[in-house]
Amino acid sequence: MMFNSSMQAHSGGEEDHTLVMAAKNGDRQALEQLVLRHQTWIFNLALRMMWRRDNAEDATQEILLKIVTHRASFKGKSSFRTWAYRIAVNHLLDAKKSEMENAGITFTDMGHSLDDTVDQVLSENLKDVVALPVIVEEARVSCMTAMLMCLDRRQRAAFILGEIFGVDDAMGAEILDVSNVNFRQLLSRARRDLYQFMNGKCGLVNTGNPCRCAKKARGFMEKGYVDPVHRQFTTHHTSQIRDVAPDRLADLTSATERAHALLFREHPMLPTQDKTRKISELLGRGDLENR
C-alpha cells in the first residue's frame, strides 16, 4: 500500500479524532488518511524551519514516522493537529544545525550578502530552461525564507506557526510548551526583528530600498542559492498559504505589518515527495500495530 500526497485545510478536528482512534486500534486505512491530511502541512513547516528542501524532506519522513509509531500516546487532551505539530516542532528544534545556523548568520550578515550581490539582468537564454518570472519568484521566496534563518529556532517556529499558518496563541503555546504570554512574546520579537530588517533592506516592502528580486536573481544563481533546474520553492503547487490557512492580520496594528505578513502568506503551499513508502513497508509487516 502506498500513500498519495494530499493537502487539507486546517479543519476537521472531529474527523482527525475519529481517524486516530481507529488508527490506534489497527485500522490502516484510518492511519493512511491521517498521514494524507497532515503530511503537506508538516513538510511546509519543516521547509521554512530548515530552508533546504532536501533537509525538510528528510525531516518530514522522520516526523511522520514518529507520529505513526507514537499514536498510542495520543490521549485526546488536545486536537490531533496540535499533538502532531508538537512532535514536529520538537523534532525540528532538536534537528542538526544547518550550514547557515552553524555559521551564525545574522540579519546584519544577510544585509551585507545582499549588498555584495551585484545587480544583473537575467539572461534571455534561461527561457529555454524555465520562464524568467519563475526564476524571479524562486529568488524572492528563497531570500525571504533565508531571512527566517536569522531568527533563533523558537522565534522562527513561533513566526511560522502564528504569522504564516495563522495558529492562535493557545495552540501555539501548547505546541511550543510555553504560556500564551510567552508565545505572544516570541512572535512579537520575531516580527520586530524580521520586519525591521525588511524595512531597511527589502524593496518589496519599502520602495526606497534598492534591493529587487529581479536584479538579484542572477547573482543568487551564481552564488548557488538559486538553481533554475532544481528549484526549492517554485515547484508545482496549486495554492498559496493564504488560501488554506487562517490569518492573524487583526492582531497587527499597522498596515505596514499586515503588508509584511501578507508577503509571507503569499508563498506557495508546496507538495512533498511521497514520504510514506517506509511507513507502508512497516504496515505491510505489521510492525506498527497499535504501538
C-alpha positions as CSV (number, residue, x, y, z in Angstrom):
1,M,0.0,0.0,0.0
2,M,1.3,3.4,-0.9
3,F,0.1,6.8,0.2
4,N,-0.5,9.7,-2.1
5,S,0.2,13.3,-1.3
6,S,-2.8,15.4,-0.2
7,M,-3.3,18.8,1.3
8,Q,-6.1,19.5,3.6
9,A,-7.1,22.9,5.1
10,H,-6.8,23.4,8.8
11,S,-10.2,21.9,9.7
12,G,-11.9,18.7,10.6
13,G,-10.7,18.2,14.2
14,E,-13.5,15.7,14.8
15,E,-12.6,13.8,11.7
16,D,-9.0,13.7,12.9
17,H,-10.1,12.4,16.3
18,T,-12.2,9.6,14.7
19,L,-9.4,8.6,12.4
20,V,-6.7,8.5,15.2
21,M,-9.0,6.4,17.4
22,A,-9.4,3.9,14.6
23,A,-5.7,4.0,13.8
24,K,-4.9,3.2,17.4
25,N,-7.0,0.1,17.0
26,G,-5.1,-1.0,14.0
27,D,-7.2,0.5,11.2
28,R,-4.6,1.0,8.4
29,Q,-6.9,3.0,6.2
30,A,-7.5,5.5,9.0
31,L,-3.8,5.8,9.6
32,E,-3.3,6.4,5.9
33,Q,-5.9,9.2,6.0
34,L,-4.2,10.9,8.9
35,V,-0.9,10.9,7.1
36,L,-2.6,12.2,4.0
37,R,-4.3,15.0,5.9
38,H,-1.2,16.3,7.6
39,Q,2.0,15.5,5.7
40,T,1.9,18.5,3.4
41,W,1.5,20.9,6.4
42,I,4.4,19.2,8.2
43,F,6.6,19.5,5.1
44,N,5.9,23.2,4.7
45,L,6.6,23.8,8.3
46,A,9.9,21.9,8.0
47,L,10.9,23.7,4.8
48,R,10.5,27.1,6.5
49,M,12.4,25.9,9.5
50,M,15.3,24.4,7.6
51,W,15.4,26.4,4.3
52,R,16.9,23.5,2.3
53,R,14.3,21.3,0.7
54,D,16.3,18.1,0.9
55,N,16.7,18.5,4.7
56,A,13.0,19.3,5.0
57,E,12.0,16.2,3.0
58,D,14.1,14.0,5.3
59,A,12.8,15.7,8.5
60,T,9.2,15.2,7.3
61,Q,9.7,11.5,6.8
62,E,11.2,11.2,10.3
63,I,8.4,13.3,11.9
64,L,5.7,11.2,10.2
65,L,7.3,8.0,11.4
66,K,7.3,9.5,15.0
67,I,3.7,10.4,14.7
68,V,2.7,7.0,13.4
69,T,4.7,4.9,15.9
70,H,3.6,7.0,18.9
71,R,0.0,7.3,18.0
72,A,-1.0,5.2,21.0
73,S,0.3,8.0,23.3
74,F,-2.3,10.4,21.8
75,K,-4.9,10.8,24.7
76,G,-7.2,13.4,23.0
77,K,-6.5,16.1,25.6
78,S,-5.8,18.4,22.6
79,S,-6.5,18.2,18.9
80,F,-4.6,15.7,16.9
81,R,-3.2,18.5,14.8
82,T,-1.8,20.2,17.9
83,W,-0.3,17.0,19.1
84,A,1.2,16.2,15.7
85,Y,2.6,19.8,15.4
86,R,4.2,19.5,18.8
87,I,6.0,16.3,17.7
88,A,7.0,18.1,14.5
89,V,8.3,21.3,16.2
90,N,10.2,19.4,18.9
91,H,11.9,17.4,16.2
92,L,12.8,20.5,14.2
93,L,14.0,22.4,17.3
94,D,16.4,19.5,18.1
95,A,17.5,18.8,14.5
96,K,21.1,19.1,13.4
97,K,22.0,22.7,12.7
98,S,22.2,23.7,9.1
99,E,25.2,25.3,7.4
100,M,23.6,28.8,7.9
101,E,22.9,28.1,11.5
102,N,26.4,26.8,12.2
103,A,27.8,29.9,10.5
104,G,25.7,32.1,12.9
105,I,24.2,34.1,10.1
106,T,22.6,37.3,11.4
107,F,20.4,39.9,9.8
108,T,23.5,42.1,9.5
109,D,25.3,39.3,7.7
110,M,22.4,38.8,5.3
111,G,22.2,42.5,4.6
112,H,25.9,42.6,3.7
113,S,25.4,39.5,1.5
114,L,22.5,41.2,-0.4
115,D,24.6,44.3,-0.8
116,D,27.5,42.3,-2.2
117,T,25.3,40.5,-4.7
118,V,25.7,42.6,-7.8
119,D,22.5,43.7,-9.7
120,Q,22.3,41.9,-13.0
121,V,19.8,41.3,-15.8
122,L,18.6,37.7,-16.2
123,S,19.9,36.1,-19.4
124,E,17.2,35.5,-22.1
125,N,18.9,32.1,-22.7
126,L,17.3,30.9,-19.4
127,K,13.9,30.9,-21.1
128,D,14.9,27.5,-22.6
129,V,15.2,26.2,-19.0
130,V,12.3,27.9,-17.2
131,A,10.2,31.1,-17.6
132,L,12.1,34.1,-16.2
133,P,9.3,35.2,-13.8
134,V,9.6,31.7,-12.2
135,I,13.3,32.3,-11.5
136,V,12.5,35.7,-10.0
137,E,9.8,34.1,-7.8
138,E,12.3,31.4,-6.8
139,A,14.7,34.2,-5.8
140,R,12.0,36.0,-3.9
141,V,10.8,33.1,-1.8
142,S,14.3,31.7,-1.3
143,C,15.5,35.1,0.0
144,M,12.5,35.6,2.3
145,T,12.8,32.1,3.7
146,A,16.5,32.6,4.3
147,M,15.5,35.7,6.4
148,L,13.7,33.3,8.7
149,M,17.0,31.5,9.4
150,C,18.3,34.7,11.0
151,L,15.8,34.2,13.8
152,D,16.6,31.8,16.6
153,R,14.7,28.5,16.3
154,R,12.0,29.2,18.8
155,Q,11.3,32.6,17.3
156,R,11.3,31.1,13.9
157,A,8.8,28.4,14.9
158,A,6.5,30.9,16.6
159,F,6.6,33.1,13.4
160,I,5.8,30.3,11.1
161,L,3.0,29.0,13.2
162,G,1.5,32.3,14.2
163,E,2.2,34.7,11.3
164,I,2.3,32.3,8.3
165,F,0.0,29.4,9.4
166,G,-2.3,31.6,11.5
167,V,-2.1,29.4,14.6
168,D,-3.7,31.2,17.6
169,D,-2.0,31.9,20.9
170,A,-3.4,28.9,22.8
171,M,-2.5,26.4,20.2
172,G,0.9,28.0,19.6
173,A,1.7,27.9,23.3
174,E,0.7,24.3,23.6
175,I,2.9,23.3,20.6
176,L,5.9,25.1,21.9
177,D,5.2,24.2,25.6
178,V,5.1,27.8,26.8
179,S,2.5,30.1,28.2
180,N,0.2,32.1,26.0
181,V,2.0,35.2,27.0
182,N,5.4,33.7,26.2
183,F,4.2,32.6,22.8
184,R,2.9,36.1,22.0
185,Q,6.3,37.5,23.1
186,L,8.2,35.1,20.9
187,L,6.0,36.0,17.9
188,S,6.3,39.7,18.7
189,R,10.1,39.6,18.8
190,A,10.3,37.6,15.6
191,R,8.1,40.2,13.9
192,R,10.1,43.1,15.2
193,D,13.5,41.7,14.2
194,L,12.3,40.4,10.8
195,Y,10.2,43.4,9.8
196,Q,12.9,45.9,10.9
197,F,15.4,44.1,8.6
198,M,12.9,44.1,5.7
199,N,12.0,47.8,6.2
200,G,15.7,48.7,6.0
201,K,16.7,46.4,3.1
202,C,13.9,44.8,1.1
203,G,12.4,46.6,-1.9
204,L,9.2,44.5,-1.6
205,V,8.1,46.5,1.5
206,N,9.9,49.8,1.1
207,T,10.2,51.2,-2.4
208,G,13.1,53.3,-1.3
209,N,15.3,50.2,-0.9
210,P,17.3,49.3,-4.0
211,C,17.2,45.6,-3.4
212,R,14.9,44.0,-6.1
213,C,14.4,40.3,-6.6
214,A,14.7,40.5,-10.4
215,K,18.0,42.2,-10.1
216,K,19.4,39.8,-7.6
217,A,18.2,36.5,-9.1
218,R,21.2,36.1,-11.4
219,G,23.6,36.8,-8.6
220,F,21.8,34.3,-6.4
221,M,22.2,31.7,-9.1
222,E,26.0,32.4,-9.4
223,K,26.3,32.0,-5.6
224,G,24.4,28.7,-5.7
225,Y,21.4,30.0,-3.7
226,V,19.0,29.5,-6.7
227,D,19.1,26.6,-9.2
228,P,16.7,27.2,-12.1
229,V,16.5,23.5,-12.8
230,H,16.2,22.1,-9.3
231,R,14.1,24.7,-7.7
232,Q,13.3,24.5,-4.0
233,F,10.3,26.9,-3.7
234,T,8.5,27.1,-7.0
235,T,7.8,23.5,-8.0
236,H,4.3,22.6,-8.9
237,H,1.7,23.9,-6.5
238,T,-1.9,24.7,-6.6
239,S,-2.4,27.2,-3.7
240,Q,-0.7,29.8,-1.6
241,I,-0.5,29.7,2.2
242,R,-3.2,32.4,2.5
243,D,-5.7,30.2,0.5
244,V,-5.6,27.4,3.0
245,A,-4.5,28.8,6.4
246,P,-6.4,31.3,8.6
247,D,-4.7,34.6,9.3
248,R,-4.0,36.7,12.3
249,L,-3.9,40.0,10.5
250,A,-6.3,41.5,13.0
251,D,-3.6,41.2,15.6
252,L,-1.3,43.6,13.7
253,T,-1.7,47.2,14.5
254,S,-0.3,48.8,11.4
255,A,-0.8,48.5,7.7
256,T,2.9,48.0,7.2
257,E,3.0,44.9,9.5
258,R,-0.1,43.5,7.6
259,A,1.7,44.0,4.3
260,H,4.8,42.2,5.6
261,A,2.6,39.3,6.9
262,L,0.8,39.0,3.5
263,L,4.1,38.7,1.7
264,F,4.9,35.6,3.6
265,R,1.4,34.2,3.3
266,E,1.6,34.6,-0.5
267,H,4.3,32.0,-0.6
268,P,3.3,28.6,-2.2
269,M,2.0,25.7,-0.2
270,L,4.4,23.2,-1.7
271,P,3.8,19.5,-2.2
272,T,6.1,16.9,-0.6
273,Q,7.6,13.8,-2.2
274,D,6.0,10.6,-1.1
275,K,7.2,10.1,2.5
276,T,5.2,7.0,3.3
277,R,7.0,4.2,1.5
278,K,8.8,3.2,4.6
279,I,5.5,3.5,6.6
280,S,3.8,1.3,4.0
281,E,6.6,-1.3,4.3
282,L,6.3,-1.3,8.1
283,L,2.5,-1.6,7.8
284,G,2.9,-4.5,5.5
285,R,4.9,-6.3,8.1
286,G,2.6,-5.3,10.9
287,D,5.4,-3.5,12.8
288,L,3.3,-0.5,13.6
289,E,0.3,-2.3,15.1
290,N,-1.0,-0.2,17.9
291,R,2.2,1.0,19.5
